[in-house]
Amino acid sequence: MGKEGIAMAKERFVEVYNQGIVNVVKIMVDTETGVNYVLGSHNKASGTGMTVLVNADGKPVVTPMS
């Protein structure tokens, strides 16, 4: 049976915020852990980086997954 016959699993990361067209900042949430990540890229040619989003106490921002 091919992939078309298998139900696709829920996406692991979902985008919850998006800013910019050339210089892009996105916030992604891990749907398994709820941990938030910041993904940034500069003009889409200089590379992209992703890191954990932390609060003022330096702890990861976690979105409750229900």
PDB file of N, CA, C, O and CB in Angstrom:
ATOM      1  N   MET A   1       0.847  -1.173   0.000  1.00  0.00           N
ATOM      2  CA  MET A   1       0.000   0.000   0.000  1.00  0.00           C
ATOM      3  C   MET A   1       0.894   1.237   0.000  1.00  0.00           C
ATOM      4  O   MET A   1       1.856   1.297   0.765  1.00  0.00           O
ATOM      5  CB  MET A   1      -0.964  -0.003   1.222  1.00  0.00           C
ATOM      6  N   GLY A   2       0.597   2.220  -0.838  1.00  0.00           N
ATOM      7  CA  GLY A   2       1.380   3.440  -0.929  1.00  0.00           C
ATOM      8  C   GLY A   2       1.003   4.440   0.145  1.00  0.00           C
ATOM      9  O   GLY A   2       0.081   4.218   0.930  1.00  0.00           O
ATOM     10  N   LYS A   3       1.735   5.551   0.167  1.00  0.00           N
ATOM     11  CA  LYS A   3       1.480   6.594   1.156  1.00  0.00           C
ATOM     12  C   LYS A   3       0.060   7.135   1.082  1.00  0.00           C
ATOM     13  O   LYS A   3      -0.501   7.553   2.096  1.00  0.00           O
ATOM     14  CB  LYS A   3       2.460   7.723   0.975  1.00  0.00           C
ATOM     15  N   GLU A   4      -0.530   7.129  -0.125  1.00  0.00           N
ATOM     16  CA  GLU A   4      -1.870   7.666  -0.274  1.00  0.00           C
ATOM     17  C   GLU A   4      -2.892   6.858   0.512  1.00  0.00           C
ATOM     18  O   GLU A   4      -3.973   7.368   0.807  1.00  0.00           O
ATOM     19  CB  GLU A   4      -2.253   7.707  -1.734  1.00  0.00           C
ATOM     20  N   GLY A   5      -2.588   5.630   0.853  1.00  0.00           N
ATOM     21  CA  GLY A   5      -3.517   4.794   1.597  1.00  0.00           C
ATOM     22  C   GLY A   5      -3.339   4.874   3.100  1.00  0.00           C
ATOM     23  O   GLY A   5      -4.118   4.287   3.851  1.00  0.00           O
ATOM     24  N   ILE A   6      -2.320   5.594   3.546  1.00  0.00           N
ATOM     25  CA  ILE A   6      -2.043   5.716   4.969  1.00  0.00           C
ATOM     26  C   ILE A   6      -2.424   7.119   5.421  1.00  0.00           C
ATOM     27  O   ILE A   6      -2.039   8.111   4.802  1.00  0.00           O
ATOM     28  CB  ILE A   6      -0.548   5.415   5.279  1.00  0.00           C
ATOM     29  N   ALA A   7      -3.187   7.188   6.509  1.00  0.00           N
ATOM     30  CA  ALA A   7      -3.569   8.501   7.038  1.00  0.00           C
ATOM     31  C   ALA A   7      -2.316   9.227   7.509  1.00  0.00           C
ATOM     32  O   ALA A   7      -1.490   8.651   8.218  1.00  0.00           O
ATOM     33  CB  ALA A   7      -4.600   8.363   8.203  1.00  0.00           C
ATOM     34  N   MET A   8      -2.175  10.484   7.119  1.00  0.00           N
ATOM     35  CA  MET A   8      -1.001  11.264   7.504  1.00  0.00           C
ATOM     36  C   MET A   8      -1.067  11.601   8.990  1.00  0.00           C
ATOM     37  O   MET A   8      -2.131  11.938   9.508  1.00  0.00           O
ATOM     38  CB  MET A   8      -0.899  12.557   6.660  1.00  0.00           C
ATOM     39  N   ALA A   9       0.052  11.510   9.662  1.00  0.00           N
ATOM     40  CA  ALA A   9       0.134  11.841  11.074  1.00  0.00           C
ATOM     41  C   ALA A   9       0.035  13.347  11.261  1.00  0.00           C
ATOM     42  O   ALA A   9       0.293  14.119  10.337  1.00  0.00           O
ATOM     43  CB  ALA A   9       1.437  11.305  11.685  1.00  0.00           C
ATOM     44  N   LYS A  10      -0.341  13.752  12.466  1.00  0.00           N
ATOM     45  CA  LYS A  10      -0.400  15.174  12.795  1.00  0.00           C
ATOM     46  C   LYS A  10       0.989  15.777  12.649  1.00  0.00           C
ATOM     47  O   LYS A  10       1.989  15.138  12.977  1.00  0.00           O
ATOM     48  CB  LYS A  10      -0.947  15.393  14.232  1.00  0.00           C
ATOM     49  N   GLU A  11       1.047  17.008  12.156  1.00  0.00           N
ATOM     50  CA  GLU A  11       2.334  17.667  11.969  1.00  0.00           C
ATOM     51  C   GLU A  11       3.020  17.879  13.314  1.00  0.00           C
ATOM     52  O   GLU A  11       2.369  18.235  14.296  1.00  0.00           O
ATOM     53  CB  GLU A  11       2.154  19.012  11.241  1.00  0.00           C
ATOM     54  N   ARG A  12       4.328  17.661  13.361  1.00  0.00           N
ATOM     55  CA  ARG A  12       5.092  17.809  14.597  1.00  0.00           C
ATOM     56  C   ARG A  12       5.224  19.272  14.989  1.00  0.00           C
ATOM     57  O   ARG A  12       5.093  19.604  16.167  1.00  0.00           O
ATOM     58  CB  ARG A  12       6.475  17.180  14.447  1.00  0.00           C
ATOM     59  N   PHE A  13       5.485  20.164  14.018  1.00  0.00           N
ATOM     60  CA  PHE A  13       5.637  21.586  14.290  1.00  0.00           C
ATOM     61  C   PHE A  13       4.554  22.363  13.564  1.00  0.00           C
ATOM     62  O   PHE A  13       4.271  22.113  12.392  1.00  0.00           O
ATOM     63  CB  PHE A  13       7.033  22.080  13.872  1.00  0.00           C
ATOM     64  N   VAL A  14       3.948  23.317  14.279  1.00  0.00           N
ATOM     65  CA  VAL A  14       2.960  24.197  13.659  1.00  0.00           C
ATOM     66  C   VAL A  14       3.401  25.637  13.847  1.00  0.00           C
ATOM     67  O   VAL A  14       3.953  26.002  14.885  1.00  0.00           O
ATOM     68  CB  VAL A  14       1.544  23.970  14.260  1.00  0.00           C
ATOM     69  N   GLU A  15       3.151  26.446  12.835  1.00  0.00           N
ATOM     70  CA  GLU A  15       3.502  27.863  12.880  1.00  0.00           C
ATOM     71  C   GLU A  15       2.368  28.621  13.568  1.00  0.00           C
ATOM     72  O   GLU A  15       1.208  28.506  13.172  1.00  0.00           O
ATOM     73  CB  GLU A  15       3.767  28.428  11.440  1.00  0.00           C
ATOM     74  N   VAL A  16       2.710  29.401  14.605  1.00  0.00           N
ATOM     75  CA  VAL A  16       1.688  30.171  15.322  1.00  0.00           C
ATOM     76  C   VAL A  16       1.882  31.672  15.163  1.00  0.00           C
ATOM     77  O   VAL A  16       1.016  32.453  15.557  1.00  0.00           O
ATOM     78  CB  VAL A  16       1.702  29.811  16.796  1.00  0.00           C
ATOM     79  N   TYR A  17       3.014  32.084  14.587  1.00  0.00           N
ATOM     80  CA  TYR A  17       3.283  33.504  14.379  1.00  0.00           C
ATOM     81  C   TYR A  17       4.233  33.650  13.211  1.00  0.00           C
ATOM     82  O   TYR A  17       5.153  32.850  13.043  1.00  0.00           O
ATOM     83  CB  TYR A  17       3.872  34.162  15.655  1.00  0.00           C
ATOM     84  N   ASN A  18       4.007  34.688  12.391  1.00  0.00           N
ATOM     85  CA  ASN A  18       4.855  34.925  11.230  1.00  0.00           C
ATOM     86  C   ASN A  18       4.976  36.426  11.026  1.00  0.00           C
ATOM     87  O   ASN A  18       3.969  37.131  10.975  1.00  0.00           O
ATOM     88  CB  ASN A  18       4.283  34.230   9.956  1.00  0.00           C
ATOM     89  N   GLN A  19       6.200  36.916  10.909  1.00  0.00           N
ATOM     90  CA  GLN A  19       6.448  38.337  10.693  1.00  0.00           C
ATOM     91  C   GLN A  19       7.497  38.503   9.609  1.00  0.00           C
ATOM     92  O   GLN A  19       8.539  37.847   9.636  1.00  0.00           O
ATOM     93  CB  GLN A  19       6.897  39.029  12.001  1.00  0.00           C
ATOM     94  N   GLY A  20       7.222  39.380   8.659  1.00  0.00           N
ATOM     95  CA  GLY A  20       8.210  39.707   7.637  1.00  0.00           C
ATOM     96  C   GLY A  20       8.081  38.896   6.366  1.00  0.00           C
ATOM     97  O   GLY A  20       7.471  37.828   6.328  1.00  0.00           O
ATOM     98  N   ILE A  21       8.686  39.453   5.322  1.00  0.00           N
ATOM     99  CA  ILE A  21       8.692  38.790   4.014  1.00  0.00           C
ATOM    100  C   ILE A  21      10.126  38.444   3.625  1.00  0.00           C
ATOM    101  O   ILE A  21      10.406  37.319   3.210  1.00  0.00           O
ATOM    102  CB  ILE A  21       8.035  39.691   2.928  1.00  0.00           C
ATOM    103  N   VAL A  22      11.034  39.411   3.759  1.00  0.00           N
ATOM    104  CA  VAL A  22      12.443  39.167   3.434  1.00  0.00           C
ATOM    105  C   VAL A  22      13.185  38.714   4.680  1.00  0.00           C
ATOM    106  O   VAL A  22      13.816  37.657   4.677  1.00  0.00           O
ATOM    107  CB  VAL A  22      13.104  40.437   2.843  1.00  0.00           C
ATOM    108  N   ASN A  23      13.116  39.502   5.740  1.00  0.00           N
ATOM    109  CA  ASN A  23      13.673  39.118   7.035  1.00  0.00           C
ATOM    110  C   ASN A  23      12.522  38.505   7.831  1.00  0.00           C
ATOM    111  O   ASN A  23      11.650  39.214   8.333  1.00  0.00           O
ATOM    112  CB  ASN A  23      14.327  40.357   7.797  1.00  0.00           C
ATOM    113  N   VAL A  24      12.538  37.191   7.935  1.00  0.00           N
ATOM    114  CA  VAL A  24      11.399  36.458   8.472  1.00  0.00           C
ATOM    115  C   VAL A  24      11.663  35.994   9.897  1.00  0.00           C
ATOM    116  O   VAL A  24      12.748  35.513  10.224  1.00  0.00           O
ATOM    117  CB  VAL A  24      11.072  35.265   7.585  1.00  0.00           C
ATOM    118  N   VAL A  25      10.641  36.150  10.740  1.00  0.00           N
ATOM    119  CA  VAL A  25      10.640  35.606  12.093  1.00  0.00           C
ATOM    120  C   VAL A  25       9.360  34.799  12.240  1.00  0.00           C
ATOM    121  O   VAL A  25       8.267  35.291  11.960  1.00  0.00           O
ATOM    122  CB  VAL A  25      10.743  36.742  13.188  1.00  0.00           C
ATOM    123  N   LYS A  26       9.505  33.557  12.682  1.00  0.00           N
ATOM    124  CA  LYS A  26       8.338  32.701  12.914  1.00  0.00           C
ATOM    125  C   LYS A  26       8.445  32.094  14.298  1.00  0.00           C
ATOM    126  O   LYS A  26       9.543  31.860  14.803  1.00  0.00           O
ATOM    127  CB  LYS A  26       8.225  31.587  11.830  1.00  0.00           C
ATOM    128  N   ILE A  27       7.310  31.842  14.901  1.00  0.00           N
ATOM    129  CA  ILE A  27       7.277  31.066  16.133  1.00  0.00           C
ATOM    130  C   ILE A  27       6.602  29.756  15.788  1.00  0.00           C
ATOM    131  O   ILE A  27       5.492  29.721  15.258  1.00  0.00           O
ATOM    132  CB  ILE A  27       6.526  31.823  17.300  1.00  0.00           C
ATOM    133  N   MET A  28       7.308  28.675  16.104  1.00  0.00           N
ATOM    134  CA  MET A  28       6.826  27.326  15.826  1.00  0.00           C
ATOM    135  C   MET A  28       6.586  26.627  17.164  1.00  0.00           C
ATOM    136  O   MET A  28       7.334  26.832  18.120  1.00  0.00           O
ATOM    137  CB  MET A  28       7.848  26.523  14.938  1.00  0.00           C
ATOM    138  N   VAL A  29       5.545  25.805  17.227  1.00  0.00           N
ATOM    139  CA  VAL A  29       5.254  25.036  18.441  1.00  0.00           C
ATOM    140  C   VAL A  29       5.368  23.554  18.121  1.00  0.00           C
ATOM    141  O   VAL A  29       4.814  23.069  17.135  1.00  0.00           O
ATOM    142  CB  VAL A  29       3.834  25.374  18.999  1.00  0.00           C
ATOM    143  N   ASP A  30       6.096  22.848  18.971  1.00  0.00           N
ATOM    144  CA  ASP A  30       6.218  21.395  18.874  1.00  0.00           C
ATOM    145  C   ASP A  30       4.922  20.808  19.429  1.00  0.00           C
ATOM    146  O   ASP A  30       4.626  20.974  20.612  1.00  0.00           O
ATOM    147  CB  ASP A  30       7.491  20.853  19.659  1.00  0.00           C
ATOM    148  N   THR A  31       4.152  20.130  18.592  1.00  0.00           N
ATOM    149  CA  THR A  31       2.845  19.636  19.015  1.00  0.00           C
ATOM    150  C   THR A  31       2.935  18.462  19.993  1.00  0.00           C
ATOM    151  O   THR A  31       1.930  18.099  20.603  1.00  0.00           O
ATOM    152  CB  THR A  31       2.046  19.222  17.806  1.00  0.00           C
ATOM    153  N   GLU A  32       4.099  17.873  20.152  1.00  0.00           N
ATOM    154  CA  GLU A  32       4.257  16.781  21.114  1.00  0.00           C
ATOM    155  C   GLU A  32       4.637  17.295  22.496  1.00  0.00           C
ATOM    156  O   GLU A  32       4.183  16.756  23.506  1.00  0.00           O
ATOM    157  CB  GLU A  32       5.309  15.797  20.624  1.00  0.00           C
ATOM    158  N   THR A  33       5.471  18.339  22.550  1.00  0.00           N
ATOM    159  CA  THR A  33       5.958  18.830  23.841  1.00  0.00           C
ATOM    160  C   THR A  33       5.379  20.181  24.234  1.00  0.00           C
ATOM    161  O   THR A  33       5.393  20.537  25.413  1.00  0.00           O
ATOM    162  CB  THR A  33       7.450  18.926  23.812  1.00  0.00           C
ATOM    163  N   GLY A  34       4.867  20.945  23.261  1.00  0.00           N
ATOM    164  CA  GLY A  34       4.358  22.287  23.521  1.00  0.00           C
ATOM    165  C   GLY A  34       5.446  23.346  23.561  1.00  0.00           C
ATOM    166  O   GLY A  34       5.144  24.528  23.720  1.00  0.00           O
ATOM    167  N   VAL A  35       6.709  22.949  23.419  1.00  0.00           N
ATOM    168  CA  VAL A  35       7.818  23.899  23.463  1.00  0.00           C
ATOM    169  C   VAL A  35       7.760  24.818  22.241  1.00  0.00           C
ATOM    170  O   VAL A  35       7.528  24.366  21.119  1.00  0.00           O
ATOM    171  CB  VAL A  35       9.179  23.153  23.522  1.00  0.00           C
ATOM    172  N   ASN A  36       7.975  26.122  22.481  1.00  0.00           N
ATOM    173  CA  ASN A  36       7.968  27.127  21.414  1.00  0.00           C
ATOM    174  C   ASN A  36       9.387  27.383  20.935  1.00  0.00           C
ATOM    175  O   ASN A  36      10.328  27.411  21.727  1.00  0.00           O
ATOM    176  CB  ASN A  36       7.319  28.443  21.900  1.00  0.00           C
ATOM    177  N   TYR A  37       9.527  27.570  19.627  1.00  0.00           N
ATOM    178  CA  TYR A  37      10.817  27.854  19.004  1.00  0.00           C
ATOM    179  C   TYR A  37      10.700  29.104  18.149  1.00  0.00           C
ATOM    180  O   TYR A  37       9.646  29.374  17.572  1.00  0.00           O
ATOM    181  CB  TYR A  37      11.299  26.655  18.153  1.00  0.00           C
ATOM    182  N   VAL A  38      11.790  29.871  18.069  1.00  0.00           N
ATOM    183  CA  VAL A  38      11.866  31.014  17.173  1.00  0.00           C
ATOM    184  C   VAL A  38      12.707  30.595  15.981  1.00  0.00           C
ATOM    185  O   VAL A  38      13.815  30.081  16.133  1.00  0.00           O
ATOM    186  CB  VAL A  38      12.468  32.275  17.886  1.00  0.00           C
ATOM    187  N   LEU A  39      12.164  30.821  14.794  1.00  0.00           N
ATOM    188  CA  LEU A  39      12.871  30.520  13.563  1.00  0.00           C
ATOM    189  C   LEU A  39      13.069  31.844  12.844  1.00  0.00           C
ATOM    190  O   LEU A  39      12.104  32.565  12.590  1.00  0.00           O
ATOM    191  CB  LEU A  39      12.090  29.478  12.671  1.00  0.00           C
ATOM    192  N   GLY A  40      14.300  32.163  12.519  1.00  0.00           N
ATOM    193  CA  GLY A  40      14.585  33.420  11.844  1.00  0.00           C
ATOM    194  C   GLY A  40      15.458  33.218  10.634  1.00  0.00           C
ATOM    195  O   GLY A  40      16.332  32.352  10.614  1.00  0.00           O
ATOM    196  N   SER A  41      15.211  34.034   9.615  1.00  0.00           N
ATOM    197  CA  SER A  41      16.070  33.995   8.436  1.00  0.00           C
ATOM    198  C   SER A  41      16.234  35.410   7.912  1.00  0.00           C
ATOM    199  O   SER A  41      15.329  36.238   8.010  1.00  0.00           O
ATOM    200  CB  SER A  41      15.485  33.057   7.338  1.00  0.00           C
ATOM    201  N   HIS A  42      17.396  35.665   7.361  1.00  0.00           N
ATOM    202  CA  HIS A  42      17.724  36.972   6.796  1.00  0.00           C
ATOM    203  C   HIS A  42      17.811  36.829   5.294  1.00  0.00           C
ATOM    204  O   HIS A  42      18.698  36.141   4.789  1.00  0.00           O
ATOM    205  CB  HIS A  42      19.053  37.534   7.381  1.00  0.00           C
ATOM    206  N   ASN A  43      16.935  37.447   4.592  1.00  0.00           N
ATOM    207  CA  ASN A  43      16.815  37.479   3.131  1.00  0.00           C
ATOM    208  C   ASN A  43      16.822  36.100   2.474  1.00  0.00           C
ATOM    209  O   ASN A  43      17.097  35.988   1.279  1.00  0.00           O
ATOM    210  CB  ASN A  43      17.928  38.295   2.559  1.00  0.00           C
ATOM    211  N   LYS A  44      16.533  35.080   3.218  1.00  0.00           N
ATOM    212  CA  LYS A  44      16.390  33.703   2.726  1.00  0.00           C
ATOM    213  C   LYS A  44      17.613  33.183   1.966  1.00  0.00           C
ATOM    214  O   LYS A  44      17.541  32.130   1.333  1.00  0.00           O
ATOM    215  CB  LYS A  44      15.186  33.616   1.832  1.00  0.00           C
ATOM    216  N   ALA A  45      18.732  33.907   2.022  1.00  0.00           N
ATOM    217  CA  ALA A  45      19.947  33.444   1.344  1.00  0.00           C
ATOM    218  C   ALA A  45      21.099  33.304   2.325  1.00  0.00           C
ATOM    219  O   ALA A  45      22.073  32.605   2.046  1.00  0.00           O
ATOM    220  CB  ALA A  45      20.335  34.405   0.217  1.00  0.00           C
ATOM    221  N   SER A  46      20.992  33.960   3.462  1.00  0.00           N
ATOM    222  CA  SER A  46      22.087  33.970   4.426  1.00  0.00           C
ATOM    223  C   SER A  46      21.979  32.869   5.465  1.00  0.00           C
ATOM    224  O   SER A  46      22.827  32.775   6.353  1.00  0.00           O
ATOM    225  CB  SER A  46      22.143  35.294   5.112  1.00  0.00           C
ATOM    226  N   GLY A  47      20.968  32.049   5.373  1.00  0.00           N
ATOM    227  CA  GLY A  47      20.817  30.974   6.334  1.00  0.00           C
ATOM    228  C   GLY A  47      19.619  31.186   7.236  1.00  0.00           C
ATOM    229  O   GLY A  47      19.015  32.258   7.263  1.00  0.00           O
ATOM    230  N   THR A  48      19.298  30.156   7.959  1.00  0.00           N
ATOM    231  CA  THR A  48      18.153  30.157   8.851  1.00  0.00           C
ATOM    232  C   THR A  48      18.590  29.568  10.173  1.00  0.00           C
ATOM    233  O   THR A  48      19.424  28.664  10.216  1.00  0.00           O
ATOM    234  CB  THR A  48      16.959  29.367   8.250  1.00  0.00           C
ATOM    235  N   GLY A  49      18.019  30.086  11.263  1.00  0.00           N
ATOM    236  CA  GLY A  49      18.333  29.563  12.576  1.00  0.00           C
ATOM    237  C   GLY A  49      17.065  29.324  13.368  1.00  0.00           C
ATOM    238  O   GLY A  49      16.060  30.012  13.185  1.00  0.00           O
ATOM    239  N   MET A  50      17.123  28.336  14.254  1.00  0.00           N
ATOM    240  CA  MET A  50      15.968  28.018  15.088  1.00  0.00           C
ATOM    241  C   MET A  50      16.469  27.756  16.496  1.00  0.00           C
ATOM    242  O   MET A  50      17.441  27.027  16.690  1.00  0.00           O
ATOM    243  CB  MET A  50      15.174  26.788  14.532  1.00  0.00           C
ATOM    244  N   THR A  51      15.796  28.358  17.488  1.00  0.00           N
ATOM    245  CA  THR A  51      16.207  28.182  18.870  1.00  0.00           C
ATOM    246  C   THR A  51      14.982  28.181  19.766  1.00  0.00           C
ATOM    247  O   THR A  51      13.913  28.648  19.374  1.00  0.00           O
ATOM    248  CB  THR A  51      17.195  29.284  19.296  1.00  0.00           C
ATOM    249  N   VAL A  52      15.141  27.659  20.959  1.00  0.00           N
ATOM    250  CA  VAL A  52      14.044  27.630  21.929  1.00  0.00           C
ATOM    251  C   VAL A  52      13.710  29.061  22.344  1.00  0.00           C
ATOM    252  O   VAL A  52      14.607  29.865  22.598  1.00  0.00           O
ATOM    253  CB  VAL A  52      14.417  26.763  23.177  1.00  0.00           C
ATOM    254  N   LEU A  53      12.421  29.370  22.411  1.00  0.00           N
ATOM    255  CA  LEU A  53      11.949  30.668  22.895  1.00  0.00           C
ATOM    256  C   LEU A  53      11.858  30.584  24.407  1.00  0.00           C
ATOM    257  O   LEU A  53      11.206  29.684  24.938  1.00  0.00           O
ATOM    258  CB  LEU A  53      10.563  31.060  22.259  1.00  0.00           C
ATOM    259  N   VAL A  54      12.500  31.506  25.108  1.00  0.00           N
ATOM    260  CA  VAL A  54      12.502  31.482  26.571  1.00  0.00           C
ATOM    261  C   VAL A  54      11.763  32.694  27.134  1.00  0.00           C
ATOM    262  O   VAL A  54      11.636  33.727  26.477  1.00  0.00           O
ATOM    263  CB  VAL A  54      13.944  31.445  27.107  1.00  0.00           C
ATOM    264  N   ASN A  55      11.274  32.539  28.379  1.00  0.00           N
ATOM    265  CA  ASN A  55      10.608  33.646  29.049  1.00  0.00           C
ATOM    266  C   ASN A  55      11.639  34.487  29.799  1.00  0.00           C
ATOM    267  O   ASN A  55      12.841  34.259  29.667  1.00  0.00           O
ATOM    268  CB  ASN A  55       9.517  33.127  30.015  1.00  0.00           C
ATOM    269  N   ALA A  56      11.175  35.456  30.584  1.00  0.00           N
ATOM    270  CA  ALA A  56      12.080  36.366  31.290  1.00  0.00           C
ATOM    271  C   ALA A  56      12.963  35.641  32.301  1.00  0.00           C
ATOM    272  O   ALA A  56      14.030  36.144  32.655  1.00  0.00           O
ATOM    273  CB  ALA A  56      11.282  37.445  31.996  1.00  0.00           C
ATOM    274  N   ASP A  57      12.539  34.462  32.775  1.00  0.00           N
ATOM    275  CA  ASP A  57      13.329  33.684  33.732  1.00  0.00           C
ATOM    276  C   ASP A  57      14.304  32.735  33.048  1.00  0.00           C
ATOM    277  O   ASP A  57      15.042  32.009  33.714  1.00  0.00           O
ATOM    278  CB  ASP A  57      12.412  32.895  34.640  1.00  0.00           C
ATOM    279  N   GLY A  58      14.307  32.742  31.716  1.00  0.00           N
ATOM    280  CA  GLY A  58      15.198  31.862  30.969  1.00  0.00           C
ATOM    281  C   GLY A  58      14.671  30.453  30.787  1.00  0.00           C
ATOM    282  O   GLY A  58      15.399  29.571  30.334  1.00  0.00           O
ATOM    283  N   LYS A  59      13.400  30.231  31.140  1.00  0.00           N
ATOM    284  CA  LYS A  59      12.789  28.917  30.988  1.00  0.00           C
ATOM    285  C   LYS A  59      12.056  28.851  29.645  1.00  0.00           C
ATOM    286  O   LYS A  59      11.534  29.863  29.179  1.00  0.00           O
ATOM    287  CB  LYS A  59      11.815  28.622  32.166  1.00  0.00           C
ATOM    288  N   PRO A  60      12.013  27.684  29.024  1.00  0.00           N
ATOM    289  CA  PRO A  60      11.325  27.563  27.730  1.00  0.00           C
ATOM    290  C   PRO A  60       9.852  27.943  27.828  1.00  0.00           C
ATOM    291  O   PRO A  60       9.177  27.631  28.809  1.00  0.00           O
ATOM    292  CB  PRO A  60      11.451  26.137  27.199  1.00  0.00           C
ATOM    293  N   VAL A  61       9.368  28.626  26.789  1.00  0.00           N
ATOM    294  CA  VAL A  61       7.941  28.933  26.691  1.00  0.00           C
ATOM    295  C   VAL A  61       7.262  27.651  26.222  1.00  0.00           C
ATOM    296  O   VAL A  61       7.656  27.056  25.219  1.00  0.00           O
ATOM    297  CB  VAL A  61       7.653  30.151  25.702  1.00  0.00           C
ATOM    298  N   VAL A  62       6.236  27.236  26.961  1.00  0.00           N
ATOM    299  CA  VAL A  62       5.530  25.997  26.637  1.00  0.00           C
ATOM    300  C   VAL A  62       4.044  26.310  26.470  1.00  0.00           C
ATOM    301  O   VAL A  62       3.413  26.887  27.355  1.00  0.00           O
ATOM    302  CB  VAL A  62       5.752  24.913  27.746  1.00  0.00           C
ATOM    303  N   THR A  63       3.502  25.919  25.322  1.00  0.00           N
ATOM    304  CA  THR A  63       2.076  26.062  25.055  1.00  0.00           C
ATOM    305  C   THR A  63       1.396  24.767  25.496  1.00  0.00           C
ATOM    306  O   THR A  63       1.785  23.686  25.053  1.00  0.00           O
ATOM    307  CB  THR A  63       1.798  26.373  23.532  1.00  0.00           C
ATOM    308  N   PRO A  64       0.382  24.865  26.365  1.00  0.00           N
ATOM    309  CA  PRO A  64      -0.311  23.634  26.798  1.00  0.00           C
ATOM    310  C   PRO A  64      -0.937  22.909  25.606  1.00  0.00           C
ATOM    311  O   PRO A  64      -1.631  23.522  24.795  1.00  0.00           O
ATOM    312  CB  PRO A  64      -1.404  23.967  27.845  1.00  0.00           C
ATOM    313  N   MET A  65      -0.693  21.629  25.507  1.00  0.00           N
ATOM    314  CA  MET A  65      -1.276  20.802  24.456  1.00  0.00           C
ATOM    315  C   MET A  65      -2.388  19.974  25.083  1.00  0.00           C
ATOM    316  O   MET A  65      -2.151  19.189  26.001  1.00  0.00           O
ATOM    317  CB  MET A  65      -0.197  19.885  23.776  1.00  0.00           C
ATOM    318  N   SER A  66      -3.613  20.159  24.573  1.00  0.00           N
ATOM    319  CA  SER A  66      -4.721  19.382  25.163  1.00  0.00           C
ATOM    320  C   SER A  66      -5.274  18.365  24.229  1.00  0.00           C
ATOM    321  O   SER A  66      -6.204  17.641  24.585  1.00  0.00           O
ATOM    322  CB  SER A  66      -5.824  20.284  25.597  1.00  0.00           C
TER     323      SER A  66
END
